[in-house]
Amino acid sequence: MDKFTLFKKHKLQEYLEREATEGLEKAICTFYNIENSTDLTEDQINHLDELSNSEEDGYIRMAYTNIINNWDHNQEN
């Protein structure tokens, strides 16, 4: 009997991370009534950081981190 082997696991992981980040960003932007997550305030980002630290799901936690890091990067520029 043939046994399944997942090839290109990293491609699936990248896809899942991207989907989680896009989905979470859309939910955040809808909630705060903003166009882009870079429009968040520092207080809002701090709150998202708190949520990230308590999140158990790895992909959702990673999505929070991606959004926060993107916000930080845009604040520096």
mmCIF file of the N, C-alpha and C atoms, coordinates in Angstrom:
data_MODEL
# 
_entry.id   MODEL 
# 
loop_
_atom_site.group_PDB 
_atom_site.id 
_atom_site.type_symbol 
_atom_site.label_atom_id 
_atom_site.label_alt_id 
_atom_site.label_comp_id 
_atom_site.label_asym_id 
_atom_site.label_entity_id 
_atom_site.label_seq_id 
_atom_site.pdbx_PDB_ins_code 
_atom_site.Cartn_x 
_atom_site.Cartn_y 
_atom_site.Cartn_z 
_atom_site.occupancy 
_atom_site.B_iso_or_equiv 
_atom_site.pdbx_formal_charge 
_atom_site.auth_seq_id 
_atom_site.auth_comp_id 
_atom_site.auth_asym_id 
_atom_site.auth_atom_id 
_atom_site.pdbx_PDB_model_num 
ATOM 1   N N  . MET A 1 1  ? 0.843   -1.183 0.000  1.00 0.00 ? 1  MET A N  1 
ATOM 2   C CA . MET A 1 1  ? 0.000   0.000  0.000  1.00 0.00 ? 1  MET A CA 1 
ATOM 3   C C  . MET A 1 1  ? 0.885   1.241  0.000  1.00 0.00 ? 1  MET A C  1 
ATOM 4   N N  . ASP A 1 2  ? 0.549   2.198  -0.864 1.00 0.00 ? 2  ASP A N  1 
ATOM 5   C CA . ASP A 1 2  ? 1.294   3.452  -0.917 1.00 0.00 ? 2  ASP A CA 1 
ATOM 6   C C  . ASP A 1 2  ? 0.982   4.289  0.313  1.00 0.00 ? 2  ASP A C  1 
ATOM 7   N N  . LYS A 1 3  ? 1.992   4.986  0.815  1.00 0.00 ? 3  LYS A N  1 
ATOM 8   C CA . LYS A 1 3  ? 1.813   5.868  1.964  1.00 0.00 ? 3  LYS A CA 1 
ATOM 9   C C  . LYS A 1 3  ? 2.019   7.303  1.509  1.00 0.00 ? 3  LYS A C  1 
ATOM 10  N N  . PHE A 1 4  ? 1.124   8.161  1.980  1.00 0.00 ? 4  PHE A N  1 
ATOM 11  C CA . PHE A 1 4  ? 1.172   9.573  1.602  1.00 0.00 ? 4  PHE A CA 1 
ATOM 12  C C  . PHE A 1 4  ? 2.378   10.254 2.236  1.00 0.00 ? 4  PHE A C  1 
ATOM 13  N N  . THR A 1 5  ? 3.043   11.077 1.443  1.00 0.00 ? 5  THR A N  1 
ATOM 14  C CA . THR A 1 5  ? 4.124   11.920 1.928  1.00 0.00 ? 5  THR A CA 1 
ATOM 15  C C  . THR A 1 5  ? 3.851   13.344 1.454  1.00 0.00 ? 5  THR A C  1 
ATOM 16  N N  . LEU A 1 6  ? 3.909   14.276 2.384  1.00 0.00 ? 6  LEU A N  1 
ATOM 17  C CA . LEU A 1 6  ? 3.677   15.678 2.033  1.00 0.00 ? 6  LEU A CA 1 
ATOM 18  C C  . LEU A 1 6  ? 4.976   16.285 1.540  1.00 0.00 ? 6  LEU A C  1 
ATOM 19  N N  . PHE A 1 7  ? 4.983   16.636 0.280  1.00 0.00 ? 7  PHE A N  1 
ATOM 20  C CA . PHE A 1 7  ? 6.133   17.300 -0.308 1.00 0.00 ? 7  PHE A CA 1 
ATOM 21  C C  . PHE A 1 7  ? 5.898   18.807 -0.254 1.00 0.00 ? 7  PHE A C  1 
ATOM 22  N N  . LYS A 1 8  ? 6.953   19.550 -0.196 1.00 0.00 ? 8  LYS A N  1 
ATOM 23  C CA . LYS A 1 8  ? 6.888   21.015 -0.162 1.00 0.00 ? 8  LYS A CA 1 
ATOM 24  C C  . LYS A 1 8  ? 6.038   21.509 1.014  1.00 0.00 ? 8  LYS A C  1 
ATOM 25  N N  . LYS A 1 9  ? 6.288   20.930 2.169  1.00 0.00 ? 9  LYS A N  1 
ATOM 26  C CA . LYS A 1 9  ? 5.559   21.307 3.377  1.00 0.00 ? 9  LYS A CA 1 
ATOM 27  C C  . LYS A 1 9  ? 5.675   22.811 3.641  1.00 0.00 ? 9  LYS A C  1 
ATOM 28  N N  . HIS A 1 10 ? 6.856   23.365 3.385  1.00 0.00 ? 10 HIS A N  1 
ATOM 29  C CA . HIS A 1 10 ? 7.076   24.794 3.622  1.00 0.00 ? 10 HIS A CA 1 
ATOM 30  C C  . HIS A 1 10 ? 6.153   25.655 2.770  1.00 0.00 ? 10 HIS A C  1 
ATOM 31  N N  . LYS A 1 11 ? 5.809   25.193 1.570  1.00 0.00 ? 11 LYS A N  1 
ATOM 32  C CA . LYS A 1 11 ? 4.893   25.957 0.709  1.00 0.00 ? 11 LYS A CA 1 
ATOM 33  C C  . LYS A 1 11 ? 3.501   26.006 1.331  1.00 0.00 ? 11 LYS A C  1 
ATOM 34  N N  . LEU A 1 12 ? 3.060   24.905 1.896  1.00 0.00 ? 12 LEU A N  1 
ATOM 35  C CA . LEU A 1 12 ? 1.764   24.866 2.564  1.00 0.00 ? 12 LEU A CA 1 
ATOM 36  C C  . LEU A 1 12 ? 1.777   25.746 3.800  1.00 0.00 ? 12 LEU A C  1 
ATOM 37  N N  . GLN A 1 13 ? 2.856   25.710 4.551  1.00 0.00 ? 13 GLN A N  1 
ATOM 38  C CA . GLN A 1 13 ? 2.969   26.544 5.746  1.00 0.00 ? 13 GLN A CA 1 
ATOM 39  C C  . GLN A 1 13 ? 2.958   28.024 5.379  1.00 0.00 ? 13 GLN A C  1 
ATOM 40  N N  . GLU A 1 14 ? 3.666   28.401 4.324  1.00 0.00 ? 14 GLU A N  1 
ATOM 41  C CA . GLU A 1 14 ? 3.669   29.795 3.875  1.00 0.00 ? 14 GLU A CA 1 
ATOM 42  C C  . GLU A 1 14 ? 2.266   30.228 3.465  1.00 0.00 ? 14 GLU A C  1 
ATOM 43  N N  . TYR A 1 15 ? 1.559   29.352 2.762  1.00 0.00 ? 15 TYR A N  1 
ATOM 44  C CA . TYR A 1 15 ? 0.194   29.644 2.338  1.00 0.00 ? 15 TYR A CA 1 
ATOM 45  C C  . TYR A 1 15 ? -0.718  29.849 3.542  1.00 0.00 ? 15 TYR A C  1 
ATOM 46  N N  . LEU A 1 16 ? -0.636  28.962 4.522  1.00 0.00 ? 16 LEU A N  1 
ATOM 47  C CA . LEU A 1 16 ? -1.473  29.062 5.717  1.00 0.00 ? 16 LEU A CA 1 
ATOM 48  C C  . LEU A 1 16 ? -1.166  30.331 6.507  1.00 0.00 ? 16 LEU A C  1 
ATOM 49  N N  . GLU A 1 17 ? 0.120   30.674 6.612  1.00 0.00 ? 17 GLU A N  1 
ATOM 50  C CA . GLU A 1 17 ? 0.501   31.908 7.305  1.00 0.00 ? 17 GLU A CA 1 
ATOM 51  C C  . GLU A 1 17 ? -0.052  33.130 6.590  1.00 0.00 ? 17 GLU A C  1 
ATOM 52  N N  . ARG A 1 18 ? 0.062   33.150 5.277  1.00 0.00 ? 18 ARG A N  1 
ATOM 53  C CA . ARG A 1 18 ? -0.430  34.288 4.481  1.00 0.00 ? 18 ARG A CA 1 
ATOM 54  C C  . ARG A 1 18 ? -1.953  34.410 4.612  1.00 0.00 ? 18 ARG A C  1 
ATOM 55  N N  . GLU A 1 19 ? -2.665  33.300 4.532  1.00 0.00 ? 19 GLU A N  1 
ATOM 56  C CA . GLU A 1 19 ? -4.122  33.316 4.659  1.00 0.00 ? 19 GLU A CA 1 
ATOM 57  C C  . GLU A 1 19 ? -4.551  33.779 6.050  1.00 0.00 ? 19 GLU A C  1 
ATOM 58  N N  . ALA A 1 20 ? -3.868  33.294 7.085  1.00 0.00 ? 20 ALA A N  1 
ATOM 59  C CA . ALA A 1 20 ? -4.193  33.699 8.458  1.00 0.00 ? 20 ALA A CA 1 
ATOM 60  C C  . ALA A 1 20 ? -3.955  35.187 8.647  1.00 0.00 ? 20 ALA A C  1 
ATOM 61  N N  . THR A 1 21 ? -2.845  35.683 8.125  1.00 0.00 ? 21 THR A N  1 
ATOM 62  C CA . THR A 1 21 ? -2.510  37.103 8.269  1.00 0.00 ? 21 THR A CA 1 
ATOM 63  C C  . THR A 1 21 ? -3.522  37.975 7.529  1.00 0.00 ? 21 THR A C  1 
ATOM 64  N N  . GLU A 1 22 ? -3.849  37.603 6.310  1.00 0.00 ? 22 GLU A N  1 
ATOM 65  C CA . GLU A 1 22 ? -4.815  38.389 5.537  1.00 0.00 ? 22 GLU A CA 1 
ATOM 66  C C  . GLU A 1 22 ? -6.194  38.367 6.184  1.00 0.00 ? 22 GLU A C  1 
ATOM 67  N N  . GLY A 1 23 ? -6.613  37.215 6.674  1.00 0.00 ? 23 GLY A N  1 
ATOM 68  C CA . GLY A 1 23 ? -7.912  37.103 7.317  1.00 0.00 ? 23 GLY A CA 1 
ATOM 69  C C  . GLY A 1 23 ? -7.998  37.899 8.601  1.00 0.00 ? 23 GLY A C  1 
ATOM 70  N N  . LEU A 1 24 ? -6.952  37.820 9.424  1.00 0.00 ? 24 LEU A N  1 
ATOM 71  C CA . LEU A 1 24 ? -6.929  38.563 10.674 1.00 0.00 ? 24 LEU A CA 1 
ATOM 72  C C  . LEU A 1 24 ? -6.855  40.061 10.409 1.00 0.00 ? 24 LEU A C  1 
ATOM 73  N N  . GLU A 1 25 ? -6.051  40.464 9.431  1.00 0.00 ? 25 GLU A N  1 
ATOM 74  C CA . GLU A 1 25 ? -5.949  41.889 9.108  1.00 0.00 ? 25 GLU A CA 1 
ATOM 75  C C  . GLU A 1 25 ? -7.297  42.429 8.639  1.00 0.00 ? 25 GLU A C  1 
ATOM 76  N N  . LYS A 1 26 ? -8.006  41.667 7.836  1.00 0.00 ? 26 LYS A N  1 
ATOM 77  C CA . LYS A 1 26 ? -9.322  42.099 7.366  1.00 0.00 ? 26 LYS A CA 1 
ATOM 78  C C  . LYS A 1 26 ? -10.275 42.261 8.550  1.00 0.00 ? 26 LYS A C  1 
ATOM 79  N N  . ALA A 1 27 ? -10.252 41.307 9.477  1.00 0.00 ? 27 ALA A N  1 
ATOM 80  C CA . ALA A 1 27 ? -11.132 41.379 10.655 1.00 0.00 ? 27 ALA A CA 1 
ATOM 81  C C  . ALA A 1 27 ? -10.791 42.586 11.525 1.00 0.00 ? 27 ALA A C  1 
ATOM 82  N N  . ILE A 1 28 ? -9.500  42.847 11.703 1.00 0.00 ? 28 ILE A N  1 
ATOM 83  C CA . ILE A 1 28 ? -9.053  43.992 12.506 1.00 0.00 ? 28 ILE A CA 1 
ATOM 84  C C  . ILE A 1 28 ? -9.464  45.301 11.840 1.00 0.00 ? 28 ILE A C  1 
ATOM 85  N N  . CYS A 1 29 ? -9.236  45.408 10.549 1.00 0.00 ? 29 CYS A N  1 
ATOM 86  C CA . CYS A 1 29 ? -9.582  46.637 9.832  1.00 0.00 ? 29 CYS A CA 1 
ATOM 87  C C  . CYS A 1 29 ? -11.093 46.880 9.856  1.00 0.00 ? 29 CYS A C  1 
ATOM 88  N N  . THR A 1 30 ? -11.868 45.834 9.728  1.00 0.00 ? 30 THR A N  1 
ATOM 89  C CA . THR A 1 30 ? -13.323 45.964 9.800  1.00 0.00 ? 30 THR A CA 1 
ATOM 90  C C  . THR A 1 30 ? -13.739 46.426 11.193 1.00 0.00 ? 30 THR A C  1 
ATOM 91  N N  . PHE A 1 31 ? -13.167 45.817 12.227 1.00 0.00 ? 31 PHE A N  1 
ATOM 92  C CA . PHE A 1 31 ? -13.521 46.169 13.596 1.00 0.00 ? 31 PHE A CA 1 
ATOM 93  C C  . PHE A 1 31 ? -13.200 47.626 13.903 1.00 0.00 ? 31 PHE A C  1 
ATOM 94  N N  . TYR A 1 32 ? -11.993 48.070 13.513 1.00 0.00 ? 32 TYR A N  1 
ATOM 95  C CA . TYR A 1 32 ? -11.565 49.434 13.808 1.00 0.00 ? 32 TYR A CA 1 
ATOM 96  C C  . TYR A 1 32 ? -11.977 50.441 12.743 1.00 0.00 ? 32 TYR A C  1 
ATOM 97  N N  . ASN A 1 33 ? -12.659 49.965 11.689 1.00 0.00 ? 33 ASN A N  1 
ATOM 98  C CA . ASN A 1 33 ? -13.129 50.827 10.609 1.00 0.00 ? 33 ASN A CA 1 
ATOM 99  C C  . ASN A 1 33 ? -11.986 51.632 9.984  1.00 0.00 ? 33 ASN A C  1 
ATOM 100 N N  . ILE A 1 34 ? -10.940 50.907 9.600  1.00 0.00 ? 34 ILE A N  1 
ATOM 101 C CA . ILE A 1 34 ? -9.772  51.512 8.956  1.00 0.00 ? 34 ILE A CA 1 
ATOM 102 C C  . ILE A 1 34 ? -9.511  50.793 7.640  1.00 0.00 ? 34 ILE A C  1 
ATOM 103 N N  . GLU A 1 35 ? -8.727  51.425 6.783  1.00 0.00 ? 35 GLU A N  1 
ATOM 104 C CA . GLU A 1 35 ? -8.404  50.852 5.474  1.00 0.00 ? 35 GLU A CA 1 
ATOM 105 C C  . GLU A 1 35 ? -7.273  49.831 5.538  1.00 0.00 ? 35 GLU A C  1 
ATOM 106 N N  . ASN A 1 36 ? -6.305  50.095 6.424  1.00 0.00 ? 36 ASN A N  1 
ATOM 107 C CA . ASN A 1 36 ? -5.106  49.266 6.473  1.00 0.00 ? 36 ASN A CA 1 
ATOM 108 C C  . ASN A 1 36 ? -4.636  49.146 7.908  1.00 0.00 ? 36 ASN A C  1 
ATOM 109 N N  . SER A 1 37 ? -4.031  48.033 8.249  1.00 0.00 ? 37 SER A N  1 
ATOM 110 C CA . SER A 1 37 ? -3.563  47.839 9.624  1.00 0.00 ? 37 SER A CA 1 
ATOM 111 C C  . SER A 1 37 ? -2.465  48.821 10.011 1.00 0.00 ? 37 SER A C  1 
ATOM 112 N N  . THR A 1 38 ? -1.824  49.440 9.034  1.00 0.00 ? 38 THR A N  1 
ATOM 113 C CA . THR A 1 38 ? -0.813  50.452 9.355  1.00 0.00 ? 38 THR A CA 1 
ATOM 114 C C  . THR A 1 38 ? -1.459  51.728 9.901  1.00 0.00 ? 38 THR A C  1 
ATOM 115 N N  . ASP A 1 39 ? -2.795  51.828 9.794  1.00 0.00 ? 39 ASP A N  1 
ATOM 116 C CA . ASP A 1 39 ? -3.525  52.974 10.330 1.00 0.00 ? 39 ASP A CA 1 
ATOM 117 C C  . ASP A 1 39 ? -3.888  52.804 11.811 1.00 0.00 ? 39 ASP A C  1 
ATOM 118 N N  . LEU A 1 40 ? -3.531  51.680 12.387 1.00 0.00 ? 40 LEU A N  1 
ATOM 119 C CA . LEU A 1 40 ? -3.820  51.448 13.801 1.00 0.00 ? 40 LEU A CA 1 
ATOM 120 C C  . LEU A 1 40 ? -3.026  52.404 14.684 1.00 0.00 ? 40 LEU A C  1 
ATOM 121 N N  . THR A 1 41 ? -3.563  52.679 15.862 1.00 0.00 ? 41 THR A N  1 
ATOM 122 C CA . THR A 1 41 ? -2.843  53.513 16.820 1.00 0.00 ? 41 THR A CA 1 
ATOM 123 C C  . THR A 1 41 ? -1.899  52.634 17.648 1.00 0.00 ? 41 THR A C  1 
ATOM 124 N N  . GLU A 1 42 ? -1.023  53.272 18.357 1.00 0.00 ? 42 GLU A N  1 
ATOM 125 C CA . GLU A 1 42 ? -0.101  52.527 19.209 1.00 0.00 ? 42 GLU A CA 1 
ATOM 126 C C  . GLU A 1 42 ? -0.861  51.756 20.299 1.00 0.00 ? 42 GLU A C  1 
ATOM 127 N N  . ASP A 1 43 ? -1.888  52.357 20.856 1.00 0.00 ? 43 ASP A N  1 
ATOM 128 C CA . ASP A 1 43 ? -2.700  51.666 21.863 1.00 0.00 ? 43 ASP A CA 1 
ATOM 129 C C  . ASP A 1 43 ? -3.375  50.425 21.281 1.00 0.00 ? 43 ASP A C  1 
ATOM 130 N N  . GLN A 1 44 ? -3.874  50.549 20.074 1.00 0.00 ? 44 GLN A N  1 
ATOM 131 C CA . GLN A 1 44 ? -4.506  49.399 19.426 1.00 0.00 ? 44 GLN A CA 1 
ATOM 132 C C  . GLN A 1 44 ? -3.483  48.294 19.161 1.00 0.00 ? 44 GLN A C  1 
ATOM 133 N N  . ILE A 1 45 ? -2.302  48.672 18.722 1.00 0.00 ? 45 ILE A N  1 
ATOM 134 C CA . ILE A 1 45 ? -1.237  47.695 18.488 1.00 0.00 ? 45 ILE A CA 1 
ATOM 135 C C  . ILE A 1 45 ? -0.853  47.012 19.793 1.00 0.00 ? 45 ILE A C  1 
ATOM 136 N N  . ASN A 1 46 ? -0.762  47.776 20.871 1.00 0.00 ? 46 ASN A N  1 
ATOM 137 C CA . ASN A 1 46 ? -0.435  47.186 22.172 1.00 0.00 ? 46 ASN A CA 1 
ATOM 138 C C  . ASN A 1 46 ? -1.496  46.175 22.591 1.00 0.00 ? 46 ASN A C  1 
ATOM 139 N N  . HIS A 1 47 ? -2.753  46.489 22.319 1.00 0.00 ? 47 HIS A N  1 
ATOM 140 C CA . HIS A 1 47 ? -3.825  45.555 22.629 1.00 0.00 ? 47 HIS A CA 1 
ATOM 141 C C  . HIS A 1 47 ? -3.700  44.280 21.786 1.00 0.00 ? 47 HIS A C  1 
ATOM 142 N N  . LEU A 1 48 ? -3.400  44.435 20.509 1.00 0.00 ? 48 LEU A N  1 
ATOM 143 C CA . LEU A 1 48 ? -3.210  43.272 19.642 1.00 0.00 ? 48 LEU A CA 1 
ATOM 144 C C  . LEU A 1 48 ? -2.031  42.430 20.102 1.00 0.00 ? 48 LEU A C  1 
ATOM 145 N N  . ASP A 1 49 ? -0.993  43.075 20.597 1.00 0.00 ? 49 ASP A N  1 
ATOM 146 C CA . ASP A 1 49 ? 0.159   42.353 21.132 1.00 0.00 ? 49 ASP A CA 1 
ATOM 147 C C  . ASP A 1 49 ? -0.247  41.516 22.343 1.00 0.00 ? 49 ASP A C  1 
ATOM 148 N N  . GLU A 1 50 ? -1.083  42.078 23.206 1.00 0.00 ? 50 GLU A N  1 
ATOM 149 C CA . GLU A 1 50 ? -1.591  41.327 24.359 1.00 0.00 ? 50 GLU A CA 1 
ATOM 150 C C  . GLU A 1 50 ? -2.405  40.116 23.894 1.00 0.00 ? 50 GLU A C  1 
ATOM 151 N N  . LEU A 1 51 ? -3.251  40.328 22.890 1.00 0.00 ? 51 LEU A N  1 
ATOM 152 C CA . LEU A 1 51 ? -4.043  39.221 22.353 1.00 0.00 ? 51 LEU A CA 1 
ATOM 153 C C  . LEU A 1 51 ? -3.138  38.149 21.759 1.00 0.00 ? 51 LEU A C  1 
ATOM 154 N N  . SER A 1 52 ? -2.104  38.580 21.069 1.00 0.00 ? 52 SER A N  1 
ATOM 155 C CA . SER A 1 52 ? -1.158  37.647 20.465 1.00 0.00 ? 52 SER A CA 1 
ATOM 156 C C  . SER A 1 52 ? -0.487  36.779 21.526 1.00 0.00 ? 52 SER A C  1 
ATOM 157 N N  . ASN A 1 53 ? -0.098  37.402 22.623 1.00 0.00 ? 53 ASN A N  1 
ATOM 158 C CA . ASN A 1 53 ? 0.593   36.662 23.684 1.00 0.00 ? 53 ASN A CA 1 
ATOM 159 C C  . ASN A 1 53 ? -0.290  35.618 24.355 1.00 0.00 ? 53 ASN A C  1 
ATOM 160 N N  . SER A 1 54 ? -1.602  35.823 24.307 1.00 0.00 ? 54 SER A N  1 
ATOM 161 C CA . SER A 1 54 ? -2.506  34.857 24.928 1.00 0.00 ? 54 SER A CA 1 
ATOM 162 C C  . SER A 1 54 ? -3.111  33.879 23.914 1.00 0.00 ? 54 SER A C  1 
ATOM 163 N N  . GLU A 1 55 ? -2.806  34.066 22.639 1.00 0.00 ? 55 GLU A N  1 
ATOM 164 C CA . GLU A 1 55 ? -3.359  33.205 21.589 1.00 0.00 ? 55 GLU A CA 1 
ATOM 165 C C  . GLU A 1 55 ? -2.663  31.845 21.587 1.00 0.00 ? 55 GLU A C  1 
ATOM 166 N N  . GLU A 1 56 ? -3.453  30.788 21.558 1.00 0.00 ? 56 GLU A N  1 
ATOM 167 C CA . GLU A 1 56 ? -2.897  29.432 21.573 1.00 0.00 ? 56 GLU A CA 1 
ATOM 168 C C  . GLU A 1 56 ? -2.604  28.901 20.176 1.00 0.00 ? 56 GLU A C  1 
ATOM 169 N N  . ASP A 1 57 ? -3.384  29.329 19.186 1.00 0.00 ? 57 ASP A N  1 
ATOM 170 C CA . ASP A 1 57 ? -3.185  28.835 17.827 1.00 0.00 ? 57 ASP A CA 1 
ATOM 171 C C  . ASP A 1 57 ? -1.937  29.462 17.210 1.00 0.00 ? 57 ASP A C  1 
ATOM 172 N N  . GLY A 1 58 ? -1.048  28.644 16.724 1.00 0.00 ? 58 GLY A N  1 
ATOM 173 C CA . GLY A 1 58 ? 0.222   29.105 16.176 1.00 0.00 ? 58 GLY A CA 1 
ATOM 174 C C  . GLY A 1 58 ? 0.080   30.012 14.968 1.00 0.00 ? 58 GLY A C  1 
ATOM 175 N N  . TYR A 1 59 ? -0.836  29.682 14.062 1.00 0.00 ? 59 TYR A N  1 
ATOM 176 C CA . TYR A 1 59 ? -0.987  30.504 12.862 1.00 0.00 ? 59 TYR A CA 1 
ATOM 177 C C  . TYR A 1 59 ? -1.622  31.844 13.182 1.00 0.00 ? 59 TYR A C  1 
ATOM 178 N N  . ILE A 1 60 ? -2.573  31.863 14.099 1.00 0.00 ? 60 ILE A N  1 
ATOM 179 C CA . ILE A 1 60 ? -3.189  33.138 14.475 1.00 0.00 ? 60 ILE A CA 1 
ATOM 180 C C  . ILE A 1 60 ? -2.186  34.001 15.229 1.00 0.00 ? 60 ILE A C  1 
ATOM 181 N N  . ARG A 1 61 ? -1.412  33.391 16.110 1.00 0.00 ? 61 ARG A N  1 
ATOM 182 C CA . ARG A 1 61 ? -0.370  34.137 16.833 1.00 0.00 ? 61 ARG A CA 1 
ATOM 183 C C  . ARG A 1 61 ? 0.638   34.709 15.838 1.00 0.00 ? 61 ARG A C  1 
ATOM 184 N N  . MET A 1 62 ? 1.007   33.913 14.834 1.00 0.00 ? 62 MET A N  1 
ATOM 185 C CA . MET A 1 62 ? 1.939   34.372 13.810 1.00 0.00 ? 62 MET A CA 1 
ATOM 186 C C  . MET A 1 62 ? 1.335   35.510 12.998 1.00 0.00 ? 62 MET A C  1 
ATOM 187 N N  . ALA A 1 63 ? 0.036   35.446 12.736 1.00 0.00 ? 63 ALA A N  1 
ATOM 188 C CA . ALA A 1 63 ? -0.640  36.507 11.988 1.00 0.00 ? 63 ALA A CA 1 
ATOM 189 C C  . ALA A 1 63 ? -0.616  37.816 12.768 1.00 0.00 ? 63 ALA A C  1 
ATOM 190 N N  . TYR A 1 64 ? -0.904  37.734 14.079 1.00 0.00 ? 64 TYR A N  1 
ATOM 191 C CA . TYR A 1 64 ? -0.799  38.934 14.924 1.00 0.00 ? 64 TYR A CA 1 
ATOM 192 C C  . TYR A 1 64 ? 0.611   39.513 14.837 1.00 0.00 ? 64 TYR A C  1 
ATOM 193 N N  . THR A 1 65 ? 1.600   38.646 14.960 1.00 0.00 ? 65 THR A N  1 
ATOM 194 C CA . THR A 1 65 ? 3.001   39.093 14.926 1.00 0.00 ? 65 THR A CA 1 
ATOM 195 C C  . THR A 1 65 ? 3.323   39.760 13.598 1.00 0.00 ? 65 THR A C  1 
ATOM 196 N N  . ASN A 1 66 ? 2.862   39.184 12.500 1.00 0.00 ? 66 ASN A N  1 
ATOM 197 C CA . ASN A 1 66 ? 3.108   39.780 11.176 1.00 0.00 ? 66 ASN A CA 1 
ATOM 198 C C  . ASN A 1 66 ? 2.494   41.167 11.064 1.00 0.00 ? 66 ASN A C  1 
ATOM 199 N N  . ILE A 1 67 ? 1.279   41.319 11.554 1.00 0.00 ? 67 ILE A N  1 
ATOM 200 C CA . ILE A 1 67 ? 0.593   42.615 11.489 1.00 0.00 ? 67 ILE A CA 1 
ATOM 201 C C  . ILE A 1 67 ? 1.306   43.643 12.363 1.00 0.00 ? 67 ILE A C  1 
ATOM 202 N N  . ILE A 1 68 ? 1.694   43.240 13.555 1.00 0.00 ? 68 ILE A N  1 
ATOM 203 C CA . ILE A 1 68 ? 2.399   44.144 14.473 1.00 0.00 ? 68 ILE A CA 1 
ATOM 204 C C  . ILE A 1 68 ? 3.756   44.542 13.891 1.00 0.00 ? 68 ILE A C  1 
ATOM 205 N N  . ASN A 1 69 ? 4.482   43.574 13.352 1.00 0.00 ? 69 ASN A N  1 
ATOM 206 C CA . ASN A 1 69 ? 5.798   43.871 12.759 1.00 0.00 ? 69 ASN A CA 1 
ATOM 207 C C  . ASN A 1 69 ? 5.669   44.797 11.561 1.00 0.00 ? 69 ASN A C  1 
ATOM 208 N N  . ASN A 1 70 ? 4.642   44.580 10.748 1.00 0.00 ? 70 ASN A N  1 
ATOM 209 C CA . ASN A 1 70 ? 4.414   45.457 9.597  1.00 0.00 ? 70 ASN A CA 1 
ATOM 210 C C  . ASN A 1 70 ? 4.103   46.875 10.067 1.00 0.00 ? 70 ASN A C  1 
ATOM 211 N N  . TRP A 1 71 ? 3.298   47.000 11.116 1.00 0.00 ? 71 TRP A N  1 
ATOM 212 C CA . TRP A 1 71 ? 2.978   48.313 11.685 1.00 0.00 ? 71 TRP A CA 1 
ATOM 213 C C  . TRP A 1 71 ? 4.253   48.988 12.182 1.00 0.00 ? 71 TRP A C  1 
ATOM 214 N N  . ASP A 1 72 ? 5.060   48.252 12.946 1.00 0.00 ? 72 ASP A N  1 
ATOM 215 C CA . ASP A 1 72 ? 6.331   48.797 13.464 1.00 0.00 ? 72 ASP A CA 1 
ATOM 216 C C  . ASP A 1 72 ? 7.223   49.273 12.321 1.00 0.00 ? 72 ASP A C  1 
ATOM 217 N N  . HIS A 1 73 ? 7.330   48.466 11.281 1.00 0.00 ? 73 HIS A N  1 
ATOM 218 C CA . HIS A 1 73 ? 8.181   48.817 10.132 1.00 0.00 ? 73 HIS A CA 1 
ATOM 219 C C  . HIS A 1 73 ? 7.701   50.106 9.480  1.00 0.00 ? 73 HIS A C  1 
ATOM 220 N N  . ASN A 1 74 ? 6.390   50.268 9.345  1.00 0.00 ? 74 ASN A N  1 
ATOM 221 C CA . ASN A 1 74 ? 5.844   51.471 8.721  1.00 0.00 ? 74 ASN A CA 1 
ATOM 222 C C  . ASN A 1 74 ? 5.983   52.705 9.607  1.00 0.00 ? 74 ASN A C  1 
ATOM 223 N N  . GLN A 1 75 ? 6.065   52.525 10.911 1.00 0.00 ? 75 GLN A N  1 
ATOM 224 C CA . GLN A 1 75 ? 6.261   53.648 11.809 1.00 0.00 ? 75 GLN A CA 1 
ATOM 225 C C  . GLN A 1 75 ? 7.691   54.184 11.727 1.00 0.00 ? 75 GLN A C  1 
ATOM 226 N N  . GLU A 1 76 ? 8.615   53.311 11.405 1.00 0.00 ? 76 GLU A N  1 
ATOM 227 C CA . GLU A 1 76 ? 10.030  53.693 11.303 1.00 0.00 ? 76 GLU A CA 1 
ATOM 228 C C  . GLU A 1 76 ? 10.302  54.482 10.027 1.00 0.00 ? 76 GLU A C  1 
ATOM 229 N N  . ASN A 1 77 ? 9.472   54.276 9.007  1.00 0.00 ? 77 ASN A N  1 
ATOM 230 C CA . ASN A 1 77 ? 9.707   54.937 7.714  1.00 0.00 ? 77 ASN A CA 1 
ATOM 231 C C  . ASN A 1 77 ? 9.006   56.261 7.604  1.00 0.00 ? 77 ASN A C  1 
# 
